[in-house]
Amino acid sequence: LAEKIILETVTSNIFGTQNIIQVCEEQGVEQCIFSSTGKASRYWTGEVYAASKKVAEWLFAQASRTGRVQYGRVRFT
């Protein structure tokens, strides 16, 4: 379904991740855990879903380096 409705996939997985990070930082959240997928571990992917989750993981990694919140990640395969 994610491959057919690309706009919703990108909106929820990438823009949604940015929104969650922003709210966590603004509201003083201590810890945030992100649930990802094993597909995000691929070096390269042509799948929209896997690529959007890979970008989301990158956004959380950036936030963990620059933000005040402690971020964690789990991957389900």
DRENKOLMI-463870 format. One record per atom (N, C-alpha, C, O, CB): x, y, z; chain; atom name; residue number from 1; residue in three letters. Coordinates in Angstrom, 2 decimals. Glycine has a CB too. Layout:
% residues N
> X|Y|Z|A|CA|NUM|ala;
...
***
This chain:
% residues 77
> 0.83|-1.20|0.00|A|N|1|leu;
> 0.00|0.00|0.00|A|CA|1|leu;
> 0.88|1.26|0.00|A|C|1|leu;
> 0.55|2.25|-0.65|A|O|1|leu;
> -0.95|0.00|1.23|A|CB|1|leu;
> 1.98|1.21|0.73|A|N|2|ala;
> 2.86|2.39|0.80|A|CA|2|ala;
> 3.44|2.74|-0.56|A|C|2|ala;
> 3.73|3.90|-0.84|A|O|2|ala;
> 3.99|2.14|1.79|A|CB|2|ala;
> 3.61|1.74|-1.40|A|N|3|glu;
> 4.17|1.97|-2.73|A|CA|3|glu;
> 3.14|2.58|-3.68|A|C|3|glu;
> 3.49|3.17|-4.70|A|O|3|glu;
> 4.70|0.67|-3.32|A|CB|3|glu;
> 1.87|2.45|-3.34|A|N|4|lys;
> 0.80|2.99|-4.17|A|CA|4|lys;
> 0.37|4.39|-3.72|A|C|4|lys;
> -0.06|5.20|-4.54|A|O|4|lys;
> -0.40|2.06|-4.14|A|CB|4|lys;
> 0.49|4.66|-2.45|A|N|5|ile;
> 0.07|5.95|-1.90|A|CA|5|ile;
> 1.32|6.65|-1.35|A|C|5|ile;
> 1.48|6.81|-0.14|A|O|5|ile;
> -1.03|5.78|-0.77|A|CB|5|ile;
> 2.17|7.06|-2.27|A|N|6|ile;
> 3.48|7.59|-1.92|A|CA|6|ile;
> 3.39|8.85|-1.07|A|C|6|ile;
> 4.14|9.00|-0.10|A|O|6|ile;
> 4.27|7.87|-3.18|A|CB|6|ile;
> 2.51|9.75|-1.41|A|N|7|leu;
> 2.39|11.00|-0.66|A|CA|7|leu;
> 2.08|10.74|0.81|A|C|7|leu;
> 2.68|11.36|1.69|A|O|7|leu;
> 1.31|11.89|-1.28|A|CB|7|leu;
> 1.17|9.84|1.09|A|N|8|glu;
> 0.83|9.52|2.49|A|CA|8|glu;
> 1.98|8.84|3.20|A|C|8|glu;
> 2.20|9.06|4.39|A|O|8|glu;
> -0.41|8.64|2.54|A|CB|8|glu;
> 2.71|8.00|2.49|A|N|9|thr;
> 3.87|7.33|3.08|A|CA|9|thr;
> 4.93|8.34|3.50|A|C|9|thr;
> 5.44|8.30|4.62|A|O|9|thr;
> 4.47|6.32|2.10|A|CB|9|thr;
> 5.25|9.25|2.60|A|N|10|val;
> 6.26|10.27|2.90|A|CA|10|val;
> 5.74|11.21|3.99|A|C|10|val;
> 6.49|11.58|4.90|A|O|10|val;
> 6.62|11.07|1.63|A|CB|10|val;
> 4.49|11.60|3.89|A|N|11|thr;
> 3.91|12.51|4.87|A|CA|11|thr;
> 3.95|11.92|6.28|A|C|11|thr;
> 4.36|12.60|7.22|A|O|11|thr;
> 2.47|12.86|4.50|A|CB|11|thr;
> 3.54|10.68|6.43|A|N|12|ser;
> 3.49|10.10|7.77|A|CA|12|ser;
> 4.87|9.70|8.27|A|C|12|ser;
> 5.18|9.94|9.44|A|O|12|ser;
> 2.58|8.90|7.78|A|CB|12|ser;
> 5.70|9.09|7.44|A|N|13|asn;
> 6.98|8.58|7.93|A|CA|13|asn;
> 8.07|9.63|8.03|A|C|13|asn;
> 8.91|9.55|8.93|A|O|13|asn;
> 7.44|7.49|7.04|A|CB|13|asn;
> 8.09|10.59|7.15|A|N|14|ile;
> 9.16|11.59|7.19|A|CA|14|ile;
> 8.70|12.87|7.88|A|C|14|ile;
> 9.31|13.29|8.86|A|O|14|ile;
> 9.64|11.92|5.77|A|CB|14|ile;
> 7.63|13.48|7.39|A|N|15|phe;
> 7.15|14.70|8.02|A|CA|15|phe;
> 6.60|14.42|9.42|A|C|15|phe;
> 6.76|15.25|10.32|A|O|15|phe;
> 6.06|15.36|7.15|A|CB|15|phe;
> 5.98|13.27|9.60|A|N|16|gly;
> 5.49|12.89|10.92|A|CA|16|gly;
> 6.64|12.74|11.91|A|C|16|gly;
> 6.52|13.14|13.06|A|O|16|gly;
> 4.70|11.59|10.84|A|CB|16|gly;
> 7.74|12.17|11.45|A|N|17|thr;
> 8.92|12.03|12.31|A|CA|17|thr;
> 9.47|13.39|12.69|A|C|17|thr;
> 9.82|13.62|13.85|A|O|17|thr;
> 10.01|11.20|11.60|A|CB|17|thr;
> 9.55|14.30|11.74|A|N|18|gln;
> 10.02|15.65|12.04|A|CA|18|gln;
> 9.12|16.31|13.09|A|C|18|gln;
> 9.61|16.98|14.00|A|O|18|gln;
> 10.06|16.51|10.76|A|CB|18|gln;
> 7.81|16.12|12.95|A|N|19|asn;
> 6.87|16.70|13.92|A|CA|19|asn;
> 7.05|16.11|15.30|A|C|19|asn;
> 7.03|16.84|16.29|A|O|19|asn;
> 5.44|16.50|13.45|A|CB|19|asn;
> 7.23|14.80|15.39|A|N|20|ile;
> 7.43|14.14|16.69|A|CA|20|ile;
> 8.70|14.66|17.36|A|C|20|ile;
> 8.69|14.97|18.55|A|O|20|ile;
> 7.50|12.61|16.53|A|CB|20|ile;
> 9.78|14.75|16.61|A|N|21|ile;
> 11.03|15.25|17.16|A|CA|21|ile;
> 10.86|16.69|17.66|A|C|21|ile;
> 11.31|17.03|18.75|A|O|21|ile;
> 12.16|15.19|16.11|A|CB|21|ile;
> 10.22|17.51|16.87|A|N|22|gln;
> 10.01|18.91|17.26|A|CA|22|gln;
> 9.20|19.01|18.54|A|C|22|gln;
> 9.55|19.77|19.44|A|O|22|gln;
> 9.31|19.68|16.13|A|CB|22|gln;
> 8.12|18.25|18.63|A|N|23|val;
> 7.26|18.30|19.83|A|CA|23|val;
> 8.03|17.78|21.05|A|C|23|val;
> 7.93|18.36|22.13|A|O|23|val;
> 5.98|17.47|19.61|A|CB|23|val;
> 8.78|16.69|20.88|A|N|24|cys;
> 9.58|16.16|21.99|A|CA|24|cys;
> 10.55|17.20|22.52|A|C|24|cys;
> 10.68|17.38|23.73|A|O|24|cys;
> 10.34|14.91|21.55|A|CB|24|cys;
> 11.22|17.89|21.61|A|N|25|glu;
> 12.19|18.91|22.02|A|CA|25|glu;
> 11.50|20.10|22.69|A|C|25|glu;
> 11.97|20.60|23.71|A|O|25|glu;
> 13.00|19.39|20.81|A|CB|25|glu;
> 10.39|20.53|22.13|A|N|26|glu;
> 9.68|21.70|22.68|A|CA|26|glu;
> 9.04|21.41|24.04|A|C|26|glu;
> 8.97|22.30|24.89|A|O|26|glu;
> 8.61|22.15|21.71|A|CB|26|glu;
> 8.57|20.20|24.24|A|N|27|gln;
> 7.84|19.87|25.46|A|CA|27|gln;
> 8.72|19.27|26.56|A|C|27|gln;
> 8.22|18.92|27.63|A|O|27|gln;
> 6.73|18.91|25.14|A|CB|27|gln;
> 9.99|19.15|26.30|A|N|28|gly;
> 10.91|18.66|27.33|A|CA|28|gly;
> 10.78|17.17|27.62|A|C|28|gly;
> 11.01|16.73|28.75|A|O|28|gly;
> 10.70|19.42|28.59|A|CB|28|gly;
> 10.42|16.40|26.62|A|N|29|val;
> 10.33|14.95|26.78|A|CA|29|val;
> 11.72|14.42|27.11|A|C|29|val;
> 12.71|14.88|26.53|A|O|29|val;
> 9.75|14.27|25.49|A|CB|29|val;
> 11.80|13.46|28.03|A|N|30|glu;
> 13.10|12.92|28.42|A|CA|30|glu;
> 13.60|11.85|27.45|A|C|30|glu;
> 14.78|11.82|27.11|A|O|30|glu;
> 13.03|12.35|29.81|A|CB|30|glu;
> 12.69|10.98|27.00|A|N|31|gln;
> 13.09|9.88|26.15|A|CA|31|gln;
> 12.02|9.58|25.11|A|C|31|gln;
> 10.82|9.65|25.41|A|O|31|gln;
> 13.38|8.63|27.00|A|CB|31|gln;
> 12.44|9.25|23.90|A|N|32|cys;
> 11.54|8.90|22.80|A|CA|32|cys;
> 12.10|7.67|22.10|A|C|32|cys;
> 13.27|7.64|21.72|A|O|32|cys;
> 11.37|10.10|21.80|A|CB|32|cys;
> 11.27|6.64|21.93|A|N|33|ile;
> 11.68|5.42|21.26|A|CA|33|ile;
> 10.97|5.35|19.91|A|C|33|ile;
> 9.75|5.52|19.83|A|O|33|ile;
> 11.36|4.16|22.12|A|CB|33|ile;
> 11.73|5.11|18.87|A|N|34|phe;
> 11.24|5.05|17.50|A|CA|34|phe;
> 11.19|3.60|17.05|A|C|34|phe;
> 12.16|2.85|17.21|A|O|34|phe;
> 12.12|5.89|16.55|A|CB|34|phe;
> 10.07|3.21|16.49|A|N|35|ser;
> 9.90|1.85|15.96|A|CA|35|ser;
> 10.12|1.88|14.45|A|C|35|ser;
> 9.43|2.61|13.73|A|O|35|ser;
> 8.50|1.29|16.30|A|CB|35|ser;
> 11.08|1.10|13.98|A|N|36|ser;
> 11.42|1.08|12.56|A|CA|36|ser;
> 11.19|-0.31|11.98|A|C|36|ser;
> 10.46|-1.12|12.55|A|O|36|ser;
> 12.87|1.52|12.35|A|CB|36|ser;
> 11.81|-0.57|10.86|A|N|37|thr;
> 11.68|-1.85|10.18|A|CA|37|thr;
> 13.05|-2.33|9.72|A|C|37|thr;
> 13.93|-1.52|9.44|A|O|37|thr;
> 10.71|-1.74|8.98|A|CB|37|thr;
> 13.21|-3.62|9.64|A|N|38|gly;
> 14.46|-4.19|9.16|A|CA|38|gly;
> 14.79|-3.77|7.76|A|C|38|gly;
> 15.96|-3.76|7.36|A|O|38|gly;
> 14.40|-5.67|9.24|A|CB|38|gly;
> 13.77|-3.41|6.99|A|N|39|lys;
> 14.00|-2.96|5.61|A|CA|39|lys;
> 14.84|-1.68|5.57|A|C|39|lys;
> 15.48|-1.40|4.56|A|O|39|lys;
> 12.66|-2.73|4.91|A|CB|39|lys;
> 14.83|-0.91|6.65|A|N|40|ala;
> 15.59|0.34|6.69|A|CA|40|ala;
> 17.10|0.09|6.78|A|C|40|ala;
> 17.89|1.00|6.57|A|O|40|ala;
> 15.14|1.19|7.86|A|CB|40|ala;
> 17.50|-1.13|7.09|A|N|41|ser;
> 18.92|-1.43|7.22|A|CA|41|ser;
> 19.59|-1.67|5.87|A|C|41|ser;
> 20.82|-1.78|5.79|A|O|41|ser;
> 19.12|-2.64|8.10|A|CB|41|ser;
> 18.81|-1.75|4.82|A|N|42|arg;
> 19.38|-1.94|3.49|A|CA|42|arg;
> 20.23|-0.74|3.08|A|C|42|arg;
> 19.85|0.41|3.33|A|O|42|arg;
> 18.27|-2.19|2.44|A|CB|42|arg;
> 21.36|-1.02|2.46|A|N|43|tyr;
> 22.23|0.06|2.01|A|CA|43|tyr;
> 21.53|0.91|0.96|A|C|43|tyr;
> 21.61|2.13|0.99|A|O|43|tyr;
> 23.55|-0.50|1.46|A|CB|43|tyr;
> 20.84|0.25|0.04|A|N|44|trp;
> 20.09|0.93|-1.01|A|CA|44|trp;
> 18.76|0.23|-1.16|A|C|44|trp;
> 18.67|-1.00|-1.05|A|O|44|trp;
> 20.87|0.95|-2.36|A|CB|44|trp;
> 17.71|1.00|-1.42|A|N|45|thr;
> 16.40|0.41|-1.67|A|CA|45|thr;
> 15.64|1.26|-2.67|A|C|45|thr;
> 15.77|2.49|-2.69|A|O|45|thr;
> 15.60|0.27|-0.36|A|CB|45|thr;
> 14.85|0.61|-3.49|A|N|46|gly;
> 13.97|1.32|-4.42|A|CA|46|gly;
> 12.55|1.37|-3.90|A|C|46|gly;
> 11.67|1.90|-4.58|A|O|46|gly;
> 14.01|0.66|-5.78|A|CB|46|gly;
> 12.32|0.83|-2.71|A|N|47|glu;
> 10.98|0.82|-2.12|A|CA|47|glu;
> 10.74|2.11|-1.34|A|C|47|glu;
> 11.58|2.53|-0.54|A|O|47|glu;
> 10.78|-0.42|-1.20|A|CB|47|glu;
> 9.61|2.71|-1.58|A|N|48|val;
> 9.26|3.97|-0.92|A|CA|48|val;
> 9.17|3.78|0.59|A|C|48|val;
> 9.70|4.60|1.35|A|O|48|val;
> 7.92|4.52|-1.47|A|CB|48|val;
> 8.52|2.73|1.03|A|N|49|tyr;
> 8.34|2.49|2.47|A|CA|49|tyr;
> 9.69|2.36|3.17|A|C|49|tyr;
> 9.94|3.03|4.17|A|O|49|tyr;
> 7.49|1.23|2.71|A|CB|49|tyr;
> 10.54|1.50|2.65|A|N|50|ala;
> 11.85|1.28|3.28|A|CA|50|ala;
> 12.68|2.55|3.26|A|C|50|ala;
> 13.35|2.86|4.25|A|O|50|ala;
> 12.60|0.15|2.57|A|CB|50|ala;
> 12.65|3.27|2.16|A|N|51|ala;
> 13.42|4.52|2.06|A|CA|51|ala;
> 12.90|5.57|3.05|A|C|51|ala;
> 13.68|6.29|3.66|A|O|51|ala;
> 13.36|5.08|0.62|A|CB|51|ala;
> 11.58|5.64|3.20|A|N|52|ser;
> 11.03|6.64|4.13|A|CA|52|ser;
> 11.38|6.30|5.58|A|C|52|ser;
> 11.60|7.20|6.38|A|O|52|ser;
> 9.50|6.72|3.97|A|CB|52|ser;
> 11.43|5.02|5.91|A|N|53|lys;
> 11.83|4.62|7.26|A|CA|53|lys;
> 13.32|4.87|7.47|A|C|53|lys;
> 13.74|5.21|8.58|A|O|53|lys;
> 11.49|3.14|7.51|A|CB|53|lys;
> 14.11|4.69|6.42|A|N|54|lys;
> 15.55|4.96|6.51|A|CA|54|lys;
> 15.78|6.46|6.77|A|C|54|lys;
> 16.64|6.82|7.57|A|O|54|lys;
> 16.26|4.52|5.20|A|CB|54|lys;
> 15.04|7.31|6.09|A|N|55|val;
> 15.14|8.75|6.32|A|CA|55|val;
> 14.70|9.08|7.75|A|C|55|val;
> 15.33|9.90|8.42|A|O|55|val;
> 14.28|9.54|5.29|A|CB|55|val;
> 13.63|8.46|8.21|A|N|56|ala;
> 13.15|8.70|9.57|A|CA|56|ala;
> 14.22|8.31|10.59|A|C|56|ala;
> 14.44|9.04|11.56|A|O|56|ala;
> 11.85|7.91|9.84|A|CB|56|ala;
> 14.88|7.19|10.38|A|N|57|glu;
> 15.97|6.78|11.28|A|CA|57|glu;
> 17.08|7.83|11.27|A|C|57|glu;
> 17.64|8.15|12.32|A|O|57|glu;
> 16.53|5.40|10.87|A|CB|57|glu;
> 17.41|8.34|10.09|A|N|58|trp;
> 18.44|9.37|9.99|A|CA|58|trp;
> 18.03|10.62|10.76|A|C|58|trp;
> 18.85|11.23|11.45|A|O|58|trp;
> 18.72|9.71|8.51|A|CB|58|trp;
> 16.75|11.01|10.64|A|N|59|leu;
> 16.28|12.20|11.36|A|CA|59|leu;
> 16.42|12.02|12.87|A|C|59|leu;
> 16.84|12.94|13.57|A|O|59|leu;
> 14.81|12.49|11.00|A|CB|59|leu;
> 16.08|10.82|13.37|A|N|60|phe;
> 16.24|10.56|14.80|A|CA|60|phe;
> 17.71|10.55|15.20|A|C|60|phe;
> 18.06|11.02|16.28|A|O|60|phe;
> 15.59|9.23|15.18|A|CB|60|phe;
> 18.57|10.02|14.34|A|N|61|ala;
> 20.01|10.01|14.64|A|CA|61|ala;
> 20.54|11.44|14.74|A|C|61|ala;
> 21.32|11.76|15.63|A|O|61|ala;
> 20.79|9.22|13.55|A|CB|61|ala;
> 20.11|12.30|13.82|A|N|62|gln;
> 20.52|13.71|13.86|A|CA|62|gln;
> 20.02|14.37|15.14|A|C|62|gln;
> 20.75|15.10|15.80|A|O|62|gln;
> 19.99|14.46|12.63|A|CB|62|gln;
> 18.76|14.11|15.48|A|N|63|ala;
> 18.17|14.72|16.68|A|CA|63|ala;
> 18.90|14.25|17.94|A|C|63|ala;
> 19.06|15.02|18.89|A|O|63|ala;
> 16.68|14.37|16.77|A|CB|63|ala;
> 19.34|12.99|17.95|A|N|64|ser;
> 20.02|12.49|19.14|A|CA|64|ser;
> 21.39|13.16|19.32|A|C|64|ser;
> 21.90|13.26|20.44|A|O|64|ser;
> 20.20|10.96|19.05|A|CB|64|ser;
> 21.98|13.62|18.23|A|N|65|arg;
> 23.26|14.31|18.32|A|CA|65|arg;
> 23.11|15.78|18.70|A|C|65|arg;
> 23.99|16.35|19.35|A|O|65|arg;
> 24.00|14.19|17.01|A|CB|65|arg;
> 22.01|16.39|18.29|A|N|66|thr;
> 21.88|17.83|18.47|A|CA|66|thr;
> 20.82|18.25|19.49|A|C|66|thr;
> 20.85|19.38|19.98|A|O|66|thr;
> 21.57|18.46|17.17|A|CB|66|thr;
> 19.89|17.35|19.82|A|N|67|gly;
> 18.78|17.71|20.71|A|CA|67|gly;
> 19.04|17.41|22.16|A|C|67|gly;
> 20.12|16.95|22.54|A|O|67|gly;
> 17.55|17.01|20.28|A|CB|67|gly;
> 18.04|17.68|22.97|A|N|68|arg;
> 18.12|17.45|24.41|A|CA|68|arg;
> 17.49|16.13|24.82|A|C|68|arg;
> 17.70|15.66|25.94|A|O|68|arg;
> 17.45|18.59|25.15|A|CB|68|arg;
> 16.72|15.53|23.94|A|N|69|val;
> 15.98|14.31|24.24|A|CA|69|val;
> 16.87|13.10|23.99|A|C|69|val;
> 17.70|13.11|23.08|A|O|69|val;
> 14.69|14.22|23.38|A|CB|69|val;
> 16.69|12.07|24.81|A|N|70|gln;
> 17.39|10.80|24.56|A|CA|70|gln;
> 16.51|9.98|23.63|A|C|70|gln;
> 15.40|9.60|24.00|A|O|70|gln;
> 17.69|10.03|25.92|A|CB|70|gln;
> 17.01|9.69|22.43|A|N|71|tyr;
> 16.25|8.94|21.43|A|CA|71|tyr;
> 16.79|7.53|21.33|A|C|71|tyr;
> 17.99|7.29|21.45|A|O|71|tyr;
> 16.32|9.64|20.07|A|CB|71|tyr;
> 15.87|6.59|21.11|A|N|72|gly;
> 16.25|5.20|20.92|A|CA|72|gly;
> 15.47|4.63|19.73|A|C|72|gly;
> 14.50|5.22|19.26|A|O|72|gly;
> 15.98|4.36|22.21|A|CB|72|gly;
> 15.93|3.48|19.26|A|N|73|arg;
> 15.29|2.88|18.08|A|CA|73|arg;
> 15.23|1.38|18.27|A|C|73|arg;
> 16.14|0.75|18.80|A|O|73|arg;
> 16.06|3.23|16.77|A|CB|73|arg;
> 14.12|0.82|17.83|A|N|74|val;
> 13.98|-0.62|17.71|A|CA|74|val;
> 13.61|-0.93|16.27|A|C|74|val;
> 12.88|-0.17|15.63|A|O|74|val;
> 12.91|-1.19|18.71|A|CB|74|val;
> 14.12|-2.05|15.78|A|N|75|arg;
> 13.79|-2.49|14.42|A|CA|75|arg;
> 13.09|-3.84|14.50|A|C|75|arg;
> 13.57|-4.77|15.14|A|O|75|arg;
> 15.07|-2.58|13.53|A|CB|75|arg;
> 11.97|-3.91|13.84|A|N|76|phe;
> 11.24|-5.17|13.76|A|CA|76|phe;
> 11.47|-5.77|12.38|A|C|76|phe;
> 11.36|-5.08|11.37|A|O|76|phe;
> 9.72|-4.97|14.03|A|CB|76|phe;
> 11.80|-7.03|12.34|A|N|77|thr;
> 12.03|-7.69|11.05|A|CA|77|thr;
> 11.04|-8.81|10.83|A|C|77|thr;
> 11.09|-9.47|9.79|A|O|77|thr;
> 13.46|-8.23|10.97|A|CB|77|thr;
***
